[in-house]
Amino acid sequence: MFTNVAPEASGYISPELATPKAHVNTILDHKAIVHTPVVLGLKTEKKEVTRTNAFTGEPISHDTYNVTTPITALIDRVMDVHTHHDQIIDLLTGKKLDNDDVHVFHGFNRPDTLVTKKKK
């Protein structure tokens, strides 16, 4: 049947016909509780550090450092939120179509195989 193709090719493939589709892009405005991190203040602690000789164990120096850390909290606020919805609908059935296909480049000019020439 086929003379110039792979031996496992046994016949013609007839794909399903594409159905009419609608691309729906909407923005929904609604209220939501948003957790906002806020710095309430600073906390200062004194830390004492003693350096010793690793071989003899004798103290070399003794210093006091001030360490400042922020005091944070979450504040709950009611805010207006804009939610974007992008979906494709089959017009014959009215159902939402899955659009999880990963776009793949085919051929010789794929972005991961392009070779750039170095300028001299």
N, C-alpha and C positions, 0 to 999 in steps of 0.2 A: 504494500500500500504506500508506504513512505520509503523513499530511496536515499534521501540526503539528510536524514535526521537521526537522532539517537535511537538505538534499538528498542528502548522501553516505551517509545511513543507509539501508542496503539490506535489512536484515532483523534478526531477533532474534539476540542473542548468548546462547549457552547455556554458562555456565561449568562447569568440572569440579566434581564434588561434592567436598566436603571429606572427607578421610580421617580416621579416628580417630588422634589423636596423643597422645604422652606427653611431658610436660615433665620432664626429668631434671636435677636440680641436685645435684651431688656435690662433696665436698671430699676431695682425695687428700693424705694425709700421707706425706712421703718425705724422705730426707736429700739435701742438695745442698751443693755448695761455693759459698760466698758470699764475694765480694770486698768487704772492708770498708776504706774509707779511714781512716787513722790518722795523727795528728800525732805525729812522733817527737821533735821539738825545734824550736828556732829558730836561725836563722843571722843574724848581725849583720855588716854590711859598712859601711865608711866610704866615703862618696862626697864628692869635692871639687867644688864648684860655683863658677865664676868668672863674675860678671856684668860685661858690657862695654857701653859706649856704642855704640849701633847706628850712629851717624854718624861718630864719631871713632875707635872701636876701643879706647879707653882703658879699662882695668879699673876698675870701680866698687867691687866688693866681692868678697871671697873667703871662702867659708864651707865648713865640713865638716859633713856630715849623717850620722847613723847610720840605716841602712836595715835593718829587721828583716823577714825572710821566713821562713815556716814550712817545715819539712822534713817532707814527707808520704810515705807509702808505702801500698801495698795489702797487707792481710793476708788470706790465704785461710783460711776457717774452714768446718768441716762443721757445718751447722745443720739443724734440722727446719724444713721448708717446707710450707706449706698451699697447695695449688693448687686454685682454684675452677673447676669445669667446669659450664657451663650449656648444655644442648642439647635439641633437640626431635627425637623419634624417631617415624617413621611406624610405627604398629602393624601395618599390613597387610604391609609389605615388610621392616620391621626396620632400615631405613636411616636415617641421620642426615639431617635436613632442614636446608638452609641457612637461617640466620636473620639474614641481612645486610640485611633490609629497613629502610629509614629511615622512621620514623614521621612522617607529615605530617598536619598539621591542615587540615581543609577547612571552608569556610564563612566566616561573617562574623566569628567570634570567634577568629581565629587570633592567637597571641601577638604576632606581628610587626606586626599591623595594628590593635591596640587603641589607641584614642585616650583619653588620660586628660585629664580636665578640670582646669584649674588653679584652685586655691582662691584666692579674693580676700580 
